[in-house]
Amino acid sequence: MLPRHACTKAYVTQDSVLMSTMSVREAIYYSAQLQLPGTMPAAEKRAHADAVIREMGLGDAMDTRIGGRMTKGISGGQRKRVTICVEMLTRPRLLFLDEPTSGLDSAASYHVMSHIARVAAREGMTVVAAVHQPCGDVFDLFHRLCLLAYGRTIFFGPASGATQFFTESGFPCPPLRNPSDHFLRTINKDFDEEIVESSKARRKTAAEAIEILTDAYQSPAYSEKTMDRIAEMKGIGGAPFRKREQASFSTKLFVLTRRSFVNMHRDIGYYWMRLGVYLGIGICLGTIFYQVGHSYSSIQARCEVIMYTTALLTFMAIGGFPSFVEDVKVFRRERLSGHYGVAEFVISNTLSATPYLAVIAVIPGAMLYYLTGLTKGPDRFAYFVVNLCMCTLLVESMMMIIAVIVPDFLMGIIVGAGVQGVMMLNGGFFRLPNELPKPVWKYPCYYISFHKYAVQGFYKNEFIGQTFPSDQLVEKNVTISGLRVLQEKLQVEMGYSKWVNIAILCGMMVLYRVMFFAIVKIAEEVRPKLRGMRCKLC
């Protein structure tokens, strides 16, 4: 059985931010596993989720995908109801609804709001809803009403007393008119100029009405009533707030990883299209540099293959940025109501993405490796794939940071491409390390560019233990060792092994994930303070 008030508060945002690849049933099921107590049996969680779905009139759309930018799914009104379902699962003590009726027709608005009102009355919940122009039936459901006009309180009190307040202030509601329509028409300043020009008789503008209503509300007659009501509410006793009962950390991590894995599998843009692009690039590079051989000129060809592999295949990781942005939006919406923490999100995203990125690295990498005829050997091929996979994971970690800082996917792709472009220029290929200008470009850009460690790891993997004929125009019948190529021609740092390069890339990937974690945590602390400062200025 669901514990009463398993949650203290919940917030339904105005925008219905949901995973587009999930069906309605899946979205609610996953949310139930995240929010409901871990002691509650799985079958009971599913039954409770099904009941909430049917209560919101979504029984016929249970198995329909939510849909989004790629595919058509449920309607906007149904998306809003799914969002409300997610937050109603735990029967919170305090439920905030931001525009719960937007996108719904009058009948659906009434049924949704009346159901919320019934559940609130049964479960002892308090519902605070911001509604623009509710229909008459929805307006009658409100017990108390707060009218705001441009940041100023016009009225606060019983909803049934608002009409009388307007009448006493000189703005009576005409017969048969919806009171909410009358209130909004009275205090909407957007069309004041039109009122002045078209009104034959002297009719008060909205600006004048707001001043009159504000003065009337602040008069002793009404302000004393408000203060008395506040004092009365403070004196009402109630059960103490308990710590929210939720699933355990491991359960949340498992559920989030599974949900993210399913989402990535179904999201064509995140995985399948990228795999196709990677395969295309692998075939292009493999056929252009087909069987480079072991001549002196093959040294340059091998370096070019490695450079293009590091640059192009890792650069294409930004193709998943729109999916990152959607994931971050869903995370922020669920985080507002405390469904899970930042750590669970970061770890689950890493665990779910790794298998896909491994496949993206192995299949195109194998095609490229054997078509070009790079140094054979299972150990060398394994290193090539691991290095490529680590680079892709690292770039995805970097793009997650950009996604949380620049939430617009178009601007984010531009920023991500610019950051990678700068790193690429300092990777030690276009300009050898000793030739880079020391201020800025070598210190620190060269050492913080992941291309440096990836390219040098590839170089060591390719050239150590190999010999090549020398340039016949300079030295005849002389061979050049791969070690000499690394030290003299490519200026590779040979003080550590190629596996240290992998370790550095892994460390950078972890560092980027930690930075993402820190940025989100800092934003959570700073954003409320900024809102408070803004309110004080207003």
C-alpha positions, 0 to 999 in steps of 0.5 A: 500500500502506498504510504500517505504523503510519501512525498512532501512536495512536487512541482509540475512545470509549464513545459511538458518535458518527457522522454520522447521515446518512452510510451505513456505506460513506460514513462509512468512505470519508470517514474514510479520505480524512482519515486515510490518506496523501495519496500513497496512490491514491484507489482503494487507499484505497477498497479498504482501507476496503472490506476493513476494513468486511468484516473487522468484519462490516458487509458487508451494512450498507455502504449503510445509513444510520447513523441518529440522532434523525430516522431509524432506521438501523443497530443500536447494535452495528453503530454500535460496529463502525463506530466501531472501523472508523474508527480501525482504518483506519490500523493505529495502534501504540497503540489505546485501546478504551473499552467495545468490546463494549457493545451487542454480543452474545457472538458479535459481541463475540468476532468483533470482539475476535478480529479486533482481536487478529489485526490487532494481532498481525500489525501489531505493535499494542498494544491497551488495552481497558476492558471490563465483564464480557467473555464467557469467549471474549473474556476468553481473548483478553487477554494482560495484565489490570488489575483496578480497583475504585473507583480502586484496583489489585486486580491487574495481570499476565498474565490467566492468573494472575488466577484463581490470585491470587484463589485465593491471596487466599481468593476461589477461582473456582468451577468452570464460572464465567466468571473475569471474572464471578467477579472483578466479583462479588467486588469490586462494593460496590453490593450489600454490604448485601444480602449482609450481610442474606441471608448465613447464613454469614459471607461477606466483603463486597466492601469487605472483599474489595477491602482483602484483594486490594489488600494482597495485590497490594501485598505484596512477592511481587507488587509486585516481580514488577510492577516487574521486568516494568515494567523489562523492558518499558522495556528492550525496543527498538523502531522510533522513532516517526515523524511521522504521515503524513496527507492534506494540509491542502487535501485535508482541507479539501476532504473535510470541506467535501464531507462537511459539504455532503452532511450538511447536504443530507440533514439535514431539520432543518438546511436543509429545515425551516428553509427551510420556516419561512423561506418561511412567515415571508416569506409572513406578513410579505409579506401583512401588510405587502402593498404599504405604499405611499409615504404618511406612514404607510408610513415606520413600516410600512417600519421595522416590515418591516425590524425583523421581517426582522432579528429573526425571520429571523435569530432562526430561525437557532437552529433549526440548533443541534441539528445544530451540536451533533452536528457538534461531537460528531463533531469532538471524537471525530475530534479525539481521534485527530488526524484533522484540526485545528480550522482545517479544521473551522471553514473547511469548516463555513463553506464548506459552510453558505454556499450553503444560507444564501444560498438561505434568504436569497434565496428568502424575502427575494425574496418578502418584498421584493416583496410588501411593496413596498420600494424597487425596484431590483436594487442595493437588492434585492441589498443586502437579500439580502446583508445578510440572508445575512450576518446568518444567517451571523453568528448561526450563528457565534454558535451554534457558540460556544454549541454548544461551551460548552453541548453540550446542545441544549435548554439551548443553544437557550435560551441562544442565544435569550436572547443574541439577545433581549438583542441585539434589545432594543438594536438601535435599534428598540424604543428609539431609540439616544439614548434607551437608558440609557447604562450597560450598554445603550448602552455596550457592548450597543448597539455589540456588537449585530449588530442595530444594524448590520443594521437601520441598513444596511437603513434606509439601503438603504430610505430614501436617495434617497426622498421621502415626504409629511409628516404632513398634520395637522402640515404640508400639501403638504410632503415629507420626504426619506429622509435626514431620516427617517434622521437625525431620526426613526430616529437612524441614523449617517450618517457611513459608507455602508451597505456599511460596515455589511455590512463590520462584520457580516462582521467580527463573523462572522469574529470569532465564528469566531475565538472558536470556534477559540480556545475549542476550542484553549484547551479542548484545553490546559486539559482534560488539566490539569484531569484531572491535578489531579483525579487528584492530588486523588483 
